[in-house]
Every structure is written in C-alpha cells, then in structure tokens.
Amino acid sequence: MHNRKNALFTGHDLGAENWATFASLIETCKLSGINPQAYLTDVLARIVLRGDADPIDDLLPYNWLDSRAPVSAVIDQAA
C-alpha cells in the first residue's frame, strides 16, 4: 500500500516507469538476500564503464557478483 501511494507522485508516465523499475530491482535484491544499496552502487558504476553493445545479463540481481567484494566472498557466493 505504501509503495502504491508513492507512485501517485512520480510526476509523469516516464517517472512512474522509472520508479517501478527501481522498486522492482530493490525488491528482487531483498528476496535474493542482496543488499540493494551495494547492488545499485556497483551496477550503476559498471554500467558507466560498459560499452553500449555489452550484454547486461550479468548485472541482473540473480546473476550479479559484487565486483567490490573480497575474492573469498565472491567464491562463497558463486558456490
């Protein structure tokens, strides 16, 4: 209910679509046990560095590995 009320104040249709995209990403992170702030910080930085033709499948929450995490944590997360 709280999120629906927030969506009423997005300003216009594109703002509502963008808000819905971020809300969906954040909720997917929560369901996957991923810190949404760490995910968004890492993914947004990586998007800036990527070329336009690079695939983004590895940046989706269920495929994402934190590039800033220590190597041992990445190995544990991949297992």
N, C-alpha and C positions, 0 to 999 in steps of 0.2 A: 504494500500500500504506500509506503513512504517513497519508494522509487517512482511510482506512477505519478505522485503529486509533483515530484521534482521535474519530471518530463514535461509537465504543462508549461514550464517556464524556460524552455530552451530557445525561444525567440522565433524560430522558423523551422521549416521541414528539415533542412540540411543539419541544423543544430541538433534536432531530435535524433536524426540518424547517427550522427557522430556520438552523441551521448549514449545511445543504445549500444553502439559498437564497444565503447569503453566499459559500459556496465556489464556487457556480456563477457568481455575479456577478464574483468575483475572477478566476476562470479565463477568463471571457469577456473581461474587460478585458485580461488578458495576451495573449490571442490576437488582440485588436484593436489592440495596441500602445498601450494606455491605462494610465497609472499608476493602479493600483487605489486607492491611498490618496487621490489627488487626486479620483478619481471618487466614491468613497464620501463624502468630506468635502463636496464640492459638492452631490451629490444629496441627502444627508440634510438639509443646510441648506435646500435648495429645497423638499423635501417639507414641512418645518415651516411654510413660508410659503405653501404652496398651500392652496386650498380642497378640501374633500372631493370635489367634483364635477369638479375639473380632471383632464383626461386625463394619464396618466403615460408615454405612448409616447415622448415626447422625452427621458425620463430613462433609457431603456434604453441599455446600453453602446454599441450600434451606431448610435444616433441622437443620443447625447449630445454637446453642445458645452460646454466648460468656461466657465462664466459669469465665472470669475475670471481667465481668460486675456486677455492683451493683444489688442486688436482685430485686429492684423495676424496673430496666431497663429490666431485664430478664422477669419479669411478663408482662410488656408492650409489649415486642417483641413477646411473645408467644400468646398474645391475638389477 
